[in-house]
């Protein structure tokens, strides 16, 4: 396999606390000798699992970036058993520009896996994760929101992987985030996702969708930060008492899924989007859930989007200005009990 052009002075095998950078060669029009610099840190002590923490895969998704930066500053070496690798802003060009896609190569980093060491900047980063950091890791945590385009009910989510032992590990870590809803999703927008690559290597993968948009409430920040710490305790790399929904006085996590293409409802016309429901609302089949208004024809009645089936609104359009083909609503449904049973160690398989 071709070696990655990414370099770092971080010694991933060394104990202790290290803070450094990943350097990605990048020649642009003002300089032939230049590089992109991605901050990275490791905190390692003794024998235990390795957890890779990442946010900023998309640059316009902020709570995870802040949560990892806080964690980097706050973690004490004495609290760690194993190794934590922290990358607060994985897609540094997009994070600086507050964009979903990298302004360097116009690519979606989350669609670039397994990557290419001779490709664009995004493909080089993806290849480094695939060939260097994922193999080092037992647990991969990739923190997201809906960005500017989509507003999610804050949730942890995962794929329904085939391997039952891996599925149980992932479900346990997902529930450790202590979100009201836990979400099973499908990949309707193409291949090359970071979580899929990590899953294919057998890793315990945890991802989140913590709201979206430019405004992040204190409650979402708290959930992002407290949940992340609790997951680290759950997987055994951070000391402390794991908090459960029960210990917090909360109802059990509700598992929901959107695994059918019909659960993803797109705008048939361009206009101004009005949400008629809130994320987290339960809706009935045929219920109006959104409306598209037309600024050039204010006398025209809006197009009403109706729920194709009963379910819970897990996400809806973020910006009001909407183009034909934009996602309007994602409708999720309760996960069947026989599937939930596979999340438990007591399941016989």
N, C-alpha and C positions, 0 to 999 in steps of 0.2 A: 504494500500500500504506500502511496506517495506521502512523504512527510509533509506536515503542515508548515506553511510559511509563517504562521503565528509563533512569536517568541515570548517568553516570560522569564523573569528571574525568580519567580516563585518556585520553591522546591516542594512539590506536592507530597513527597515522602517524609518531609521533616516535621517534627513536632513544634509546638509553639504557635505564635501569632505572626502572620506575615501579611503585609499589605503591599500590593504592587500593581502592575498593569499587564495586559495582553497587548502586544503590538502587532498590528496588521499592516503590512506594506500597502501603501496607497499612493500612487503617482497621479498628481492632478496638474492642472494647467499652469500653476505658478511654481511648482516645485517637483523635480524628479525624485528628490530624496525626501520622502514624507511618510508618515505612518498615522493610522488611527490608533488611539490609545483607549483601552477598555479597562477601567478599574476592576480589580479582583482581589479577594482576600481569602486566606485559609486560617482556620483556628483548629488545632489538632492536639489531642492529648490521649495517650493510652490506646487500648484496643476497643474498637466499637465500629458502628456503621459510618459510612461516608454519605453525607447528604449534600447535594448540589442545589443551591438556592439561586433562582434567577428571576428577574423582572425586566421590564423594558424591552421585551421581545418586539413589541410595538411601542413606539416612542410616545404616543399620546395616551398611555395607560399609566397612571401615577401612583395609586396607593401601594402597590407592590414594591415599586422603586423606593418609596419612603420607608416602608416596613423593613426592607433589607438593609438600608442605610442605618436606620435606628438600631437594628440588631447587630450590625457590624460594630457600632460604637459601644453598645451596651454589654455584649457577651463577655464574660470573664473566662479565661482559660480553664479555671478550676471547675467550671460548670459543665465542661465538655468531656464526654467519653466517646472517642472516635474522632471524626473529622467533619468540619463544615466548610464548604467552599461557597463563597458569596460573590455573586455578580449582580450588583443593583441595577445596572442599565446595560443590558446585553447588546442592544442595538444602539450604540452611542450616537451615530449620526442622526437617527430618527428621534432619540431622546432629546438631543439638543434642539432639533427643529420642531418638536412636538407633532410629529407626523407618524402615521401608521407604517408607511413604506419608507425604506431607506432613501434619503435624498441623494446618496452617493451613486446607487445603481438602479433606483426605482423599484427594487424588489421587496417582496414580503418575506422577511426572514423566516417566518413560520411556515413557509411553503418551499423552503430551500433544502430540506433534509433528504438524503444524507449529506449533501453538500459536495463541493468540488474544490480541491486544494489549488487548482489552476484557474478557478472561475472568478466571479465578481467578489466584492468584499463580503456580501451577505452569504454567498456560497462557501467562501473560505471560513467564515465564522461557524457556519453549520457543520462543515467538515471537521473542524477542531473539536466541537462538542461531540460529534459522532465517534471520533477516533481516539480522543484523549480524555475528555472529562466524563462522558457517559461510562466508559469502561472502568474508571476509577470509582464510580458511585454505586451505592446500593439504592438510594432514594433520590429522585429527581423532582424538584418542586418548581413549577413554572407559573408565575403569578400574572394574571391578566385582569382587565376590565373590558367593557365593550368599546372602549375608546370613544372617539367623537361620534361614531356612527350609530351605536346601539347602547341602550340603557338596560342593564341586567338587574334582576332581583339578586342581591349579593349572595353568592353561593360558591361552594366548592364543587368541582365536577370531575368526571373521569370517563374513560371509555370502558365498555363492557368487554374486557379482554377474555380470550378463550381459556387461558391457563387459570384454573380455579384457585390455586395457591396464590398466584400473583394477584388475581381479582380480589381475594380476601384481604391481602395486605393493602391493596389500593383502597378498598372500601373502608377499612379501618382507619387509614390515614385521612381519607376524605371526611369521614365523620368526626375525626379529631379537630377539624376546623370549626366545628360547632355552629355551622350555618343552619338556618331554619330549613332551607331546601338543599338537598344534594342532587346533582343533575347528571344524568347520563346523556351524552350527546353523540351525534354522528357527524361525519365529515362530508358535508354536502358541497363544499367549495373547493374541492381538489385534494391533491395528495401532498406529501412532503412535510407533514407537521412534525414539530419538535417532539410532542408527547408520543406520537406513534413510533418514531425512531427509538426513543428511550424504552418504550414498552417492548419493542421487538428485541431489545437486548435484555429483557427480563427484569427491568427495574420497577420498583414501586414508584409510580408516577402520581403526583398530586397537582392539580391545576385549579385555578379560581377564576371567577368572573365577578369582580367586586364593583358593581355599578357601571359607571361610564360617564363620559362628558368631562367638561372642564371643572365642574364643582364636585368636590368630594366632601361629604359630611364627616363630622367628628365620629359619628357612629360607625361609618364604613371604615375609617382609619383604625378605630379601635378593634373592630372585627378582624381586619386584615392583620394587624400586629399581634393581637392576643391569640388569634387562631394559628398564626405561623409558629409562635412559641409553643403552643400546645401540641402541634404536629411534631415538632422536634422532640418534645418530651415523649410523645407516643412512640416514636420510632427508636427511642433509646439513646439519642446522641446528646440530649440536654437533661440535666438533673431537674427534679421537681415533681410535683404531684399533678398527674394529668387531670384536667377538668373535663367532665362529661356534661351532656345536656341535663341529666338528672341532678348532678351536683350543683349546677347553676340554676336549678329551679325551672328549667325549660322543658317543653314537650319534646318527644323524640324527633329526631331528624326525619323529615318527609322526603322520600326518594321519588324523583320524577324523571321522566325521560322524553326526549324528542328524537326518535330514531327513524322516523318516516319522513320522506321529503315533503309530504303534505303538511307537516308540522311547522314548516318554514314558509311564511306567507309574505309575498313580495308585492311591491306597489306596481299596479298595472299602468298607472299614469303618473306624470310629474305634477307637483303642486306643493301645497303647504299641508303637512301632516298634523292631524289633531288626534291625540290618543283619547279614547273614550273609556279606557280602563287603566288601572295602575298595575305595574309589575307585582306579582304575588297574588293578584286577584284570580279567583276561580270564576270561570265563565261557562255558559251553556252553548251548545251547538246552535248556530243561527243568531247568537247575540252580537249586536254591533260592537266592535272593539276598536275601530279606527275610522277616520274620515279624511279624505284628501280634498282640499279646497283649491280653487283655481283663480289666481290673482288677475288673470287676463279676462276672466268671465265671472265677475262677482255675482252675477245674476243666476249663474248655473248652480244647481244643487250639487253638493259634494258627493263624491263616490264613497259609499260606505263599505268598509271591510267587515265581514261577518266571520265569526269563529266557525271553522268547518266542522268542529267537534267540540265536545266539552273538554275542559282541561284547566290548567293554570297558566297564566301569562308569565313566562320566565324572562322574556325580554321584549322590548319594542323599540321602534325607531327613536334615535336620539335627537338629531337636529330636526327642526320643523321643516326646513326646505328639503324636499324629497324628489329624487329623480326616479323615473321609470326603472324598475328592476331593483331598487333598494329594498332591503329587508324592512318590512313593516312590523311584523309580530312573529315571535317564536312561541308556539303553544306547546306546553309539556303535559304529560299525563302520568298518573301514578304508576310506579313500577310494580309489576305483578309480584305477588307474594312468593311465588316459586323462584323468581329471580333474586329477590331480596334474601331468600334462604341461602343462596350460594355465597352471600357475603359473610356468613357465619362459619366459625371453625367447626361447629357441630354438624355442618352439612356433610353428608357422606360422599357427595360427588357421584 
